[in-house]
Amino acid sequence: MKAGRSAPRWAGSCKRWARIFPRGRRPSGSIHRAWLELKATFTGHGRHAILASCEYGEDAIQKAYESALSGEHLPEYLSTIVLQEKTELRAVHDEIRALRDQAA
């Protein structure tokens, strides 16, 4: 995945900004994982269902990036990095959607 290659760009910035952003898992993430497990129990682990769940996760990632970009606390140099990452992850999202559509 392209996005993984940009990790060094984030390294220094993440250390400086880590104190601002919360760490750990969020309750909403735990609830989502539990929902996916419950849903899989009843609908199965078919290719389409798995890819639809992946796309849902990618949608959530896009919203998180949009939220980060809309905030006033992000310096311009980080906004540039976040926007580039968002763009690269959007391509991954679109690829997952295309695979999901093929599996339908």
C-alpha positions as CSV (number, residue, x, y, z in Angstrom):
1,M,0.0,0.0,0.0
2,K,1.4,3.4,-0.9
3,A,0.3,5.1,2.3
4,G,2.7,2.9,4.3
5,R,5.7,4.3,2.5
6,S,5.1,7.8,3.8
7,A,5.5,6.8,7.5
8,P,9.0,8.5,7.8
9,R,7.3,11.8,6.8
10,W,5.1,11.4,9.9
11,A,7.7,10.2,12.3
12,G,9.0,13.6,13.6
13,S,5.6,15.3,13.4
14,C,3.9,12.5,15.3
15,K,6.3,12.8,18.2
16,R,5.7,16.5,18.4
17,W,2.0,16.3,18.1
18,A,1.4,13.1,20.1
19,R,0.4,14.9,23.3
20,I,-2.5,16.7,21.5
21,F,-4.2,13.6,20.1
22,P,-5.8,10.9,22.3
23,R,-4.2,7.5,22.5
24,G,-5.7,4.0,22.8
25,R,-8.8,2.5,21.4
26,R,-12.0,4.3,21.3
27,P,-15.3,2.7,22.5
28,S,-16.8,3.3,19.0
29,G,-14.0,1.2,17.5
30,S,-14.7,-1.7,19.9
31,I,-18.4,-1.5,19.2
32,H,-17.7,-1.5,15.5
33,R,-15.5,-4.6,15.7
34,A,-18.1,-6.4,17.8
35,W,-20.8,-5.5,15.3
36,L,-18.7,-6.9,12.4
37,E,-18.2,-10.1,14.3
38,L,-21.9,-10.4,15.1
39,K,-22.9,-9.5,11.5
40,A,-20.4,-12.1,10.1
41,T,-22.0,-14.7,12.4
42,F,-25.4,-14.2,10.6
43,T,-24.3,-13.2,7.1
44,G,-21.2,-15.3,6.7
45,H,-17.7,-14.3,5.7
46,G,-18.4,-14.1,2.0
47,R,-16.1,-12.0,-0.2
48,H,-18.7,-9.3,-0.8
49,A,-19.5,-8.9,2.9
50,I,-15.8,-8.7,3.9
51,L,-15.1,-6.1,1.2
52,A,-18.2,-4.1,2.2
53,S,-16.9,-4.0,5.8
54,C,-13.5,-2.9,4.5
55,E,-15.1,-0.2,2.5
56,Y,-17.0,1.0,5.6
57,G,-13.8,1.2,7.5
58,E,-12.2,3.2,4.6
59,D,-15.1,5.6,4.7
60,A,-14.5,6.1,8.4
61,I,-10.8,6.8,7.7
62,Q,-11.7,9.4,5.1
63,K,-14.0,11.1,7.6
64,A,-11.2,11.2,10.1
65,Y,-8.8,12.8,7.6
66,E,-11.5,15.3,6.7
67,S,-12.0,16.2,10.4
68,A,-8.2,16.6,10.8
69,L,-8.0,18.9,7.8
70,S,-11.0,21.0,8.9
71,G,-9.5,21.7,12.3
72,E,-7.6,24.9,12.9
73,H,-5.0,23.4,15.1
74,L,-3.1,21.6,12.3
75,P,-0.1,23.5,11.0
76,E,0.1,24.0,7.2
77,Y,3.1,21.6,6.8
78,L,1.0,18.8,8.5
79,S,-2.1,19.7,6.5
80,T,-0.1,19.1,3.3
81,I,1.0,15.6,4.6
82,V,-2.5,14.7,5.8
83,L,-4.0,15.8,2.4
84,Q,-1.5,13.7,0.5
85,E,-2.2,10.7,2.8
86,K,-6.0,11.2,2.4
87,T,-5.6,11.2,-1.4
88,E,-3.6,8.0,-1.4
89,L,-6.0,6.3,0.9
90,R,-8.9,7.4,-1.3
91,A,-7.3,5.4,-4.1
92,V,-7.2,2.4,-1.8
93,H,-10.9,3.0,-0.9
94,D,-11.8,3.1,-4.6
95,E,-10.0,-0.2,-5.3
96,I,-11.8,-1.9,-2.4
97,R,-15.1,-0.6,-3.7
98,A,-14.3,-2.0,-7.2
99,L,-13.4,-5.4,-5.8
100,R,-16.6,-5.4,-3.7
101,D,-18.7,-4.6,-6.8
102,Q,-17.0,-7.4,-8.7
103,A,-17.8,-9.8,-5.9
104,A,-21.5,-8.9,-5.9
